[in-house]
Every structure is written in structure tokens, then in C-alpha cells.
Amino acid sequence: VHNFMLGLNLNTNQLMSPVNEMLFPAHVPEEEVDAVTDPDEFDRIYEPLDVKSKKIHIVDSGLTYNLPYPLLLRQQRGVDLIISFDFSARPSDSSPPFKELLLAEKWARMNKLPFPKIDPRVFDREGLKECYVFKPRKGERNCPTVIHFVLVNINFRKFKAPGVARETEKEKDLADFDIFDDSESPFSTFNFQYTNEAFIRLHDLMEFNTLNNLEVIKEAIKDCIVARKENPSLPFSLSNIPKRKFAKKDSPPNPFSRHGDKDHQ
């Protein structure tokens, strides 16, 4: 595609934001950063966009990891709660659903950004669920809570709405389907066209999973409000950003200036 950044100059001195270290110092233990940093992970992630080529090639950012957390993790956004829906493919319906979320945690640690600790052992303790909640550690400031919804069909098989059981065979047949276990499943990542029935099934499934965990969302919102009252966000304005000092260069004479024109003296 046409390079929309052609001819611009990029400042690559600040990887995330010029206010990160100033207003939101991230207290991440160095050993924890090292533990999640793989030298081969996120290869060339800090390579700036080519601003000299007329055309650039664009790929799906999900090839790095399939969750859009970098858009929200700039700390001056002051995000308290992230509700994410992970529709990434898994080997089977019963596989642990944290692969992409763990990559998001790695990315945050590499950039020294607050992110809740993702403990994959929660899968062994609590089993497969419609959503999981990961909260900041006690005393950790400016760290969001993450509610992680996964693509799974559990209670939807028996209930058409929270607390409302399915009755007819048609209702039961509509909800009785696997997502990743069935080799003939229409819900493959590489399937770009859905039948009307497949779309309705997937839509109704995630609508049910969300409504079925509405109280979980409300409780998380309450906890975030309490935490924000105890630790209010810092005031911020553009004047807080340290100004960069550039070496002064002699400006070339302006050929259109009247001051240097002898005919107008």
C-alpha cells in the first residue's frame, strides 16, 4: 500500500511515551522482567516504520500476539479495567486459554508497564471457565484489572439465557456444538465466510457468556472505583513533558524576504 508516513521524521528515543518514567514509574522487579523476556520474542518489535519507501507491506498485528493491549497500556490513559474477548484458535476446546494473554504480559514487562500477574495455574485450580479475572497485586498502583473472556461453550448448552433452561429439542440442538474439537467446525480461524446459522450460534454464545458473568464485571468495576478513590490519578498536561533541546543551526536566508532585497531598502 502507499506509505502514509513517507517523508516524515520519526523520533525513536521514546519507545512508549515521554511521560512514562516521569508520571508513572513502573515498579517491576528486574528479575521478573528477565524471567519473561525471551531474546527471540517480539523480534524486531522496536524497528521503526520505513519513512523512505513509497510503498509498505502491512500484515495482521495478531501475528505477534492476538490481543490489542498495547493500545490501552499507555499509562497516561489511566485504564483501570480491561474486558477482553480472546477468540484465538486453540488445539482443543479443553486447552488452556491463556497463550495470547501471557504474551501480552510479556510485552508489558518488556516495556516496564504495569500488568497483572497472569498465573496459568488458575486453569488447574478452577478448570475451564467462561471468563477469568486477574487483579493487581496488593499495593500495586496504576495497574489495570483484566477480565479475560474466552471462546468456550459450557453453560450455553443448557441455558438459553442466564437462569433460563433450554426446553425444546430445537433449542438444545442449536446450542450443542464444539468450537475447536470438531474437525468439521465452521469456526476455524481460516474460515472467512460464515453461514447465517454459524454466525448466530457464535454471536448468541458470546452474548450469553457475557450476560452470565455480568455480576463478575460489576464487582470488578466496584473494586476499580474503590482503588481509584484510594489512589487518585495524577494531574497531567502537555507542559509536564520535558522539552527536547535541539542544536541551533543557522537558518538559510529566505529568498522571499523583503529585508534582504536591495530594491526595497
C-alpha positions as CSV (number, residue, x, y, z in Angstrom):
1,V,0.0,0.0,0.0
2,H,1.0,3.6,-0.3
3,N,3.3,4.7,2.6
4,F,1.3,7.2,4.5
5,M,4.4,8.1,6.6
6,L,6.5,8.9,3.5
7,G,8.8,11.8,4.2
8,L,8.2,12.2,7.9
9,N,10.8,12.1,10.6
10,L,10.3,9.6,13.5
11,N,11.6,10.2,17.0
12,T,12.6,6.7,18.2
13,N,14.1,7.9,21.5
14,Q,10.9,7.2,23.4
15,L,9.6,3.6,23.0
16,M,6.2,4.1,24.6
17,S,5.7,7.7,25.8
18,P,7.8,10.7,27.0
19,V,5.7,10.7,30.3
20,N,6.1,7.1,31.3
21,E,9.1,7.4,33.6
22,M,8.0,10.9,34.8
23,L,4.5,10.3,36.0
24,F,4.1,6.6,36.1
25,P,7.2,4.9,37.3
26,A,6.7,1.1,36.9
27,H,8.0,-0.8,39.8
28,V,8.7,-4.1,38.1
29,P,11.5,-6.2,39.6
30,E,14.3,-6.7,37.2
31,E,14.3,-10.5,37.8
32,E,10.7,-10.5,36.7
33,V,11.4,-8.7,33.5
34,D,14.3,-11.1,32.7
35,A,12.1,-14.1,33.5
36,V,9.5,-13.2,30.9
37,T,11.9,-11.8,28.2
38,D,12.8,-14.2,25.5
39,P,15.5,-12.9,23.2
40,D,13.6,-14.2,20.2
41,E,10.2,-13.0,21.4
42,F,8.8,-10.0,19.6
43,D,11.6,-10.0,17.1
44,R,12.2,-6.5,15.6
45,I,9.3,-5.1,17.6
46,Y,11.2,-1.8,18.1
47,E,12.1,-1.4,14.5
48,P,10.7,2.0,13.3
49,L,8.5,2.2,10.2
50,D,10.3,2.9,6.9
51,V,9.6,6.5,6.0
52,K,11.7,6.5,2.8
53,S,10.0,3.8,0.7
54,K,7.0,4.8,-1.4
55,K,5.1,1.5,-0.5
56,I,5.0,-0.6,2.6
57,H,3.7,-4.1,3.3
58,I,1.1,-4.4,6.0
59,V,0.4,-7.6,8.0
60,D,-2.0,-8.5,10.8
61,S,-0.6,-7.4,14.1
62,G,-2.1,-10.6,15.6
63,L,0.8,-12.5,14.2
64,T,2.8,-11.0,17.1
65,Y,0.1,-11.7,19.6
66,N,-3.6,-11.7,19.1
67,L,-4.8,-9.2,21.7
68,P,-4.8,-5.4,21.2
69,Y,-3.4,-4.5,24.7
70,P,-0.6,-2.1,23.5
71,L,-3.4,0.4,22.5
72,L,-4.6,0.6,26.1
73,L,-1.4,0.2,28.2
74,R,0.0,3.7,27.7
75,Q,-0.2,4.7,31.3
76,Q,-1.4,8.2,30.9
77,R,-4.7,6.7,29.6
78,G,-5.4,5.7,33.2
79,V,-7.1,2.5,32.3
80,D,-8.5,0.7,35.4
81,L,-10.3,-2.2,33.9
82,I,-9.8,-4.1,30.6
83,I,-12.5,-6.5,29.4
84,S,-11.1,-8.6,26.6
85,F,-12.5,-11.2,24.4
86,D,-10.0,-13.7,23.1
87,F,-11.2,-15.6,20.0
88,S,-7.8,-17.1,19.2
89,A,-7.7,-20.7,18.0
90,R,-6.7,-23.4,20.5
91,P,-5.7,-27.0,19.9
92,S,-9.0,-28.2,21.6
93,D,-12.0,-26.8,23.5
94,S,-10.4,-28.0,26.7
95,S,-7.0,-26.4,26.1
96,P,-5.8,-23.7,28.5
97,P,-6.9,-20.3,27.0
98,F,-4.0,-18.1,28.2
99,K,-1.4,-18.3,25.4
100,E,-2.2,-14.8,24.0
101,L,-2.7,-13.3,27.4
102,L,0.7,-14.5,28.6
103,L,2.3,-12.9,25.5
104,A,0.5,-9.6,26.5
105,E,2.0,-9.9,29.9
106,K,5.5,-10.5,28.4
107,W,5.1,-7.4,26.2
108,A,4.1,-5.3,29.2
109,R,7.0,-6.5,31.3
110,M,9.5,-5.8,28.4
111,N,8.2,-2.2,28.3
112,K,8.1,-1.9,32.1
113,L,4.4,-1.3,32.1
114,P,2.0,-2.3,34.9
115,F,0.1,-5.5,34.1
116,P,-1.5,-8.0,36.5
117,K,0.4,-11.3,37.0
118,I,-1.1,-14.0,34.8
119,D,-1.0,-17.3,36.6
120,P,-1.8,-20.1,34.1
121,R,-2.1,-22.5,37.1
122,V,-5.6,-21.0,37.6
123,F,-6.7,-23.4,34.9
124,D,-5.7,-26.3,37.1
125,R,-7.3,-24.9,40.2
126,E,-10.6,-23.6,38.6
127,G,-10.9,-25.5,35.4
128,L,-12.2,-24.2,32.1
129,K,-14.5,-21.2,32.6
130,E,-16.2,-18.5,30.5
131,C,-14.0,-15.8,32.0
132,Y,-11.1,-15.3,34.3
133,V,-10.3,-12.2,36.4
134,F,-6.7,-11.1,37.0
135,K,-6.2,-8.3,39.5
136,P,-3.2,-6.2,40.5
137,R,-1.1,-7.4,43.4
138,K,-1.7,-5.7,46.7
139,G,-0.3,-2.2,46.8
140,E,0.4,-2.1,43.1
141,R,-0.6,1.2,41.6
142,N,-1.7,2.2,38.1
143,C,-2.2,-1.5,37.2
144,P,-5.4,-2.5,35.4
145,T,-7.6,-5.4,36.3
146,V,-8.2,-7.8,33.4
147,I,-11.4,-9.8,32.7
148,H,-10.4,-12.4,30.2
149,F,-13.4,-13.9,28.2
150,V,-12.6,-17.0,26.2
151,L,-14.3,-18.7,23.4
152,V,-15.9,-21.7,25.1
153,N,-19.3,-23.4,25.2
154,I,-20.1,-24.6,28.7
155,N,-23.4,-23.3,30.2
156,F,-24.8,-22.1,26.9
157,R,-25.5,-25.8,26.1
158,K,-28.1,-26.0,28.9
159,F,-29.3,-22.4,29.2
160,K,-30.7,-20.0,26.5
161,A,-30.3,-17.1,28.9
162,P,-28.8,-16.9,32.4
163,G,-31.0,-19.0,34.7
164,V,-33.4,-19.9,31.8
165,A,-33.0,-23.6,30.9
166,R,-33.5,-24.8,27.3
167,E,-36.6,-26.9,26.8
168,T,-37.3,-27.9,23.2
169,E,-35.0,-30.2,21.2
170,K,-34.5,-27.4,18.7
171,E,-33.1,-25.1,21.3
172,K,-30.8,-27.9,22.6
173,D,-29.6,-28.8,19.2
174,L,-28.8,-25.2,18.3
175,A,-26.5,-24.9,21.4
176,D,-24.9,-28.3,21.2
177,F,-21.8,-27.7,19.3
178,D,-18.0,-27.7,19.8
179,I,-15.7,-25.0,18.6
180,F,-12.2,-26.5,18.2
181,D,-12.7,-30.2,18.8
182,D,-14.9,-30.7,15.8
183,S,-12.8,-31.1,12.6
184,E,-15.8,-30.1,10.6
185,S,-16.4,-27.0,12.7
186,P,-17.2,-23.8,10.7
187,F,-15.5,-21.7,13.4
188,S,-11.9,-22.1,12.1
189,T,-9.6,-19.1,12.2
190,F,-9.0,-19.6,8.5
191,N,-12.7,-19.6,7.6
192,F,-13.6,-16.1,6.4
193,Q,-17.2,-16.8,5.5
194,Y,-19.9,-17.9,8.0
195,T,-23.3,-19.3,7.3
196,N,-26.2,-17.5,8.9
197,E,-26.6,-20.3,11.4
198,A,-22.9,-20.4,12.3
199,F,-22.9,-16.7,12.9
200,I,-26.0,-16.7,15.1
201,R,-24.5,-19.6,17.1
202,L,-21.3,-17.8,17.8
203,H,-23.0,-14.4,18.4
204,D,-25.5,-15.9,20.9
205,L,-22.8,-17.9,22.6
206,M,-20.7,-14.9,23.5
207,E,-23.7,-12.8,24.3
208,F,-24.7,-15.5,26.8
209,N,-21.2,-15.8,28.3
210,T,-21.1,-12.1,28.8
211,L,-24.5,-11.8,30.4
212,N,-23.8,-14.9,32.5
213,N,-20.9,-13.1,34.1
214,L,-22.4,-9.7,34.5
215,E,-22.0,-9.8,38.2
216,V,-18.3,-10.5,37.8
217,I,-18.0,-7.4,35.7
218,K,-20.0,-5.3,38.1
219,E,-17.8,-6.4,41.1
220,A,-14.6,-5.6,39.1
221,I,-16.0,-2.1,38.4
222,K,-16.8,-1.6,42.1
223,D,-13.3,-2.7,43.1
224,C,-11.7,-0.4,40.5
225,I,-13.7,2.6,41.7
226,V,-12.6,1.9,45.3
227,A,-9.0,1.6,44.2
228,R,-9.1,4.8,42.2
229,K,-10.5,6.7,45.2
230,E,-7.7,5.4,47.4
231,N,-5.1,6.2,44.7
232,P,-6.4,9.1,42.5
233,S,-4.7,9.6,39.2
234,L,-2.0,12.3,38.9
235,P,-2.9,15.6,37.0
236,F,-1.2,15.8,33.7
237,S,-0.8,18.4,31.0
238,L,1.4,18.7,27.9
239,S,3.6,21.3,29.8
240,N,4.8,18.4,32.0
241,I,6.6,16.8,29.1
242,P,10.3,17.7,29.2
243,K,11.3,19.7,26.2
244,R,14.0,18.3,24.0
245,K,16.9,20.6,23.3
246,F,18.0,20.8,19.7
247,A,21.2,22.3,18.5
248,K,20.6,25.6,16.9
249,K,21.5,25.9,13.3
250,D,22.0,29.0,11.2
251,S,18.9,29.4,9.1
252,P,19.4,29.8,5.4
253,P,18.4,33.2,4.0
254,N,14.8,33.5,2.9
255,P,14.8,34.4,-0.8
256,F,11.3,35.9,-0.4
257,S,12.2,38.2,2.5
258,R,11.9,41.9,1.7
259,H,14.5,42.8,4.3
260,G,17.4,41.4,2.2
261,D,16.2,42.9,-1.0
262,K,18.2,46.0,-2.0
263,D,15.4,47.2,-4.3
264,H,13.3,47.7,-1.2
265,Q,15.8,49.4,1.1
